[in-house]
Amino acid sequence: MPTTRRRSPARTFVAVTASLVLLAALALVVVRLAADRIVLQEACTATAGGAKARVSVEQAENAATIAAVAARRGLPARAATIALATALQESGLRNLDYGDRDSLGLFQQRPSQGWGTAAQVRDPVYAAGKFYDALVKIDGYTTMDINDAAQKVQRSGYPEAYNKHEIRARALASTLMGYSPSAFTCAIRLDGVEDEVPNSRGLTARAQTALNEVQEAFGDLETGGYAADGVRSGHMEGSAHYDGRAIDVFFRPVNATKRRDGWATAHWLVAHAEDLKIATVIYDGRIWTARRSVQGWREYTPPGGDTGNDTLMHRDHIHLDVR
């Protein structure tokens, strides 16, 4: 009768072990790729002073706008904290088209009470500005209890309602006002976009929109990295500047104040990345990309590795590009 050769138990153990190791390695690669790329739920997170605030992308956009209006007016982070706590209570940081009686918008401001027209109070920039107009008239608001300051502006029927939002509002204000660098991030999903031809300023339509929006939020910023006849040199090979998709926003000279302004702007860009189709934000030695947004801000090393150069490390300017 023919004989059958049997594999020894030791050889079988080695083969099985090797297969398990290979499968584990492949699983680790899959998990790592998934962690780098796949966004299961879009959301934004602010972390500051041991506190954390997790909000939706819609809420993040509105929170960033409220903070930007405060920054543009030169108001302290305390003002933004009060405004954000108010908006969290009144609308959940959503720009509502309904409310009690004729209340509308982020702060549920009533046109019949002199806050503005219905269209105006639903404009987040206008609404935040009107809130701050009223807030700065309150003597001692910068040292007053946040709930009490909010109530003096709003005159709500629920005078203690703002207290429960203070911790989240502080985290959002600290990050979105630039006091906590690289501490605000959003995880977003990518969608398809069509190619665009640069306009007369040398920017694609999406890049032009991003420029318009950031300047509306923060005022007349110093910008560059684009030209009417296109940019052909001065950047690394394959740079989005050559396609009219990139803008530089300058914060010079490099100092603590400019750095704070820069981070306020960088965080605002991340908060609006989904709406504005922003692909990349680089500032102060850190990088955020839409493609790897789930990882948040990462360390940035320029081509060539010169980490001592302020311009190459983007310490004196933000680089942003759109898809």
Phi, psi and omega in degrees: 000145180293149179260150178250128180276125181259138176285139181292150179305324181295316180293322177298317179299316181297317181296316180295318179298316179298320179295318180295320178297317179297316179296321179296320179296316179296319178298321179296320178296316180297316180296319180295316178297319180296318180296328181283331193240321191275126177254110181284324179215124179291133179192163177235149183226134174244131181231122181200136175057034181081358179254152180225140175232123177250125183225163175286169178298318178300314179296321180297317179301315181291320178297318180295323178293317178300316180292322181296321179296321177295316180297317181298326180275357181073025180276156180285164179301332178302320179297316179295323178299315179297315181296318181291320176299321179295312181293325176298321180284313188287323187223000187066029183059035175241144183275080189287143176259022178208172178169185179294126185055243182254021179292138183215160168081192184298321184255007182052049179280143185255118176305325182291346179257014173088015180281343182137182177286168178302319179293321182294314183288348174263004171268112186304323180293313179297312184299317178296320179298318179293324177298313180293327176304317181284323184295315185292347177278351181275116182296124177080018183297335183288340178246354182286154172306135185300318178300316182294321178296317179298318181294325179295330177281314191274328185053052183284155174286353178238078192295342180256012189285342187277341183305317188291349181258001189298316184296313179296319181296322178297316180297316179294316182295316182299318181283313186284346172266000174089007181280341180236093185299143177049034184248006175235128181212159178230140171257118185230158175267150178268144172234166183287147176226156179265151176295148180229149178266135180302148179273195184292344177266358180087016181241143172291166182300320180292320178294320178296319178297317178299317178297314180300317185291318181291327177285328175295324182285317189248354180100198186280086180279153175279119183232165178190196181086009177214158182207154184304321181263013178092156177259128185239355181204171176095357180227164182296157180302135180080008182298145177294344176299325182288341179263000183077019183256001187235151180221142171253134177244119190266142175227086185233147359286166180286111176207179186298319181294313179295325179295319178296317177299320180296317180289327175300318180289318180298317178293323177299318180298319178294319179299328182257013186297321181293311183295319184268001179059040179282132182263322188217139170228124178237130177200139169055042178075017179229154181224139173236133177231144178298323183294329179239038187296333180296340179274351180070210180283135179237160176295143180243131174238123183290157174304131183097340173077015180280092183275358180267354182267119184299323181288314180296327178274001179059039174276337180256003178196155171265134168257128172229141172223153182253163179285000000 
